[in-house]
Amino acid sequence: MVEVLAAAAASAITVGAMATGSSIRRSNEGREALVRLTVSLESISNKLEQLHVDIRSDRKEVFGRITTLETRVARLEVQNASESYHG
């Protein structure tokens, strides 16, 4: 009878230890997954920030060129209107 109780107690302890080990392993895996996701999210955030800076720079350059072209067109329109008036 004592052997049966000892075997049952040993089984209970083994099952408890296995459950605890499994729980710890899942917790570690979850923590590692969270770290990987956090690092990935930070990387994406950095890339989006760089893209935003690049787009802002390109937009500034494009609008600068458009402004220059508008000025040239306005000068040509004035010149053309002046020639039409005198000519």
C-alpha positions in Angstrom: 0.0 0.0 0.0 2.8 2.4 0.8 4.4 1.6 -2.5 1.2 2.6 -4.3 1.0 5.9 -2.4 4.7 6.6 -3.1 4.2 5.8 -6.8 1.1 8.1 -7.0 3.0 10.9 -5.2 5.9 10.5 -7.5 3.5 10.5 -10.5 1.9 13.7 -9.2 5.2 15.4 -8.7 6.4 14.3 -12.2 3.2 15.6 -13.8 3.5 18.9 -11.8 7.2 19.3 -12.8 6.4 18.6 -16.5 3.5 21.1 -16.4 5.7 23.7 -14.8 8.5 23.1 -17.3 6.0 23.3 -20.2 4.6 26.5 -18.8 8.0 28.0 -18.4 8.9 27.0 -21.9 5.8 28.5 -23.4 6.4 31.7 -21.4 9.9 31.9 -22.8 8.7 31.3 -26.3 6.0 34.0 -25.9 8.6 36.4 -24.5 11.0 35.6 -27.5 8.1 36.1 -30.0 7.3 39.4 -28.3 10.9 40.6 -28.6 11.1 39.6 -32.2 7.8 41.4 -33.0 9.0 44.5 -31.1 12.3 44.6 -33.0 10.5 44.1 -36.3 8.1 46.9 -35.5 10.9 49.2 -34.6 12.7 48.4 -37.9 9.5 49.1 -39.9 9.1 52.4 -38.0 12.6 53.4 -38.7 12.2 52.6 -42.4 8.9 54.6 -42.6 10.5 57.5 -40.9 13.4 57.4 -43.5 10.8 57.1 -46.3 9.0 60.2 -44.9 12.2 62.2 -44.8 13.0 61.1 -48.4 9.5 62.0 -49.6 9.7 65.4 -47.9 13.1 66.1 -49.6 11.8 65.0 -53.0 8.6 67.1 -52.5 10.7 70.2 -51.7 12.8 69.7 -54.8 9.8 69.1 -57.1 7.9 72.1 -55.7 11.1 74.2 -56.1 11.3 73.2 -59.8 7.6 73.9 -60.3 8.0 77.4 -58.8 10.9 78.0 -61.2 8.9 76.9 -64.2 5.9 79.0 -63.1 8.2 82.0 -63.0 9.6 81.3 -66.4 6.2 80.8 -67.9 4.9 84.0 -66.4 7.9 85.9 -67.9 7.2 84.3 -71.3 3.5 85.3 -71.0 4.5 88.9 -70.2 7.0 88.9 -73.0 4.5 87.4 -75.5 1.8 89.8 -74.5 4.2 92.7 -74.8 5.2 91.6 -78.3 1.6 91.1 -79.3 0.7 94.6 -78.1 3.6 96.3 -80.0 3.7 94.0 -82.9 
